[in-house]
Amino acid sequence: MSASVSARLTRQSGTNFYYAFRILPEQKRRAIYALYAFCRTVDDCVDEEGGEREAGLARWQAELNRAYAGKPETELGRELAETVARFPIPRGTFEDIVAGCRMDLTTRRYPTFADLRLYCERVASAVGLASIEIFGYEEPGTRDYAVELGLALQLTNILRDIAQDAARDRIYLPLEDLARFGVSEAGLVAAARAPLAAPPEGLSRLLAFEAERARSHYAAAAWLLPERDRRSMLAAEIMGAVYRAVLEEWARRGHPVAGPRVQLGKPRKLWIALRTAARVRWGA
């Protein structure tokens, strides 16, 4: 049997989540692939060259509505319909994801962390809240865990993608933080475009501050995860461990804002997945 459209998209994307997805039973794996493929598709509407932008977001919002009504028109829509029929994913989580992507069409700067947090909750925490409905959980506190882990993952993405975002004239680091460390918008963009140039004064302290903020959300997620749901959240724990390793690798390299994005090799990601599985299942 050929792979589904969502499985193919997930595999081709090279996502750091792939090894976390692979440990799931077949039905849950199919569902998480559909969720990821939807997120990837709407994100591409606003980020990719030739993306449909608002028209694409509206089209996929309409297909989402049809999926919940059991009347999808696309292959991905049919996989979404199967997913939402089997798992109790609130429609609002998908709507938040679309709303977060829509922010990328209109918002290129975030004055405060509170402003940025709203964006992160929409594009990442909402994904976490949808995912835990697929993974299965018993304790309400697991929803708080999903929110915090989503924030940590998105902040990690923001830090390692500063150059790519600057090329799109986007700065996700809060402007209040830039001002606190004496870094101008122009200085940050220039540093992102010129890896060999002397960085602006204060940039290293700014980036260390942002890395510590991301770490605080990983720590909050770990503290909030109820023991009763720890095993059912194994896939999420693998996601968090891989992304935490990305953050620490980025920090180890000196918080680079230019050049190629920091990535982990497949063997290292597999090792992290195996080590996390041992820790969660056996306390190793």
QUIVEN-V685526 format. One line per field, one symbol per residue. burial: I if it has 24 or more other C-alpha atoms within 12 Angstrom, else O. A space follows every 10 residues. Layout:
# QUIVEN-V685526
burial: ???
This chain:
# QUIVEN-V685526
burial: OOOOIIIOII OOOOIIIIII IIIIOOOIII IIIIIIIIII IIIIIIIOOO OOIIOIIOOI IOIIIIIIOO OIOOOIIIII IIIIOOIOII IOIIIIIIII IIIIIOOIII OOIOOIIIII IIIIIIIIII IIIIIIIOOO IIIIIIIIII IIIIIIIIII IIIIIIOOII IIIIIIIIOO IOIIIOIIII IIIOOOOOII OOIIOIIIII IOIIIOIIOI IIOIIOOOII IIIIIIIIII IIIIIIIIII IOOOIIIIIO IIIIOOOOII OIIIOIIOOI OOOO
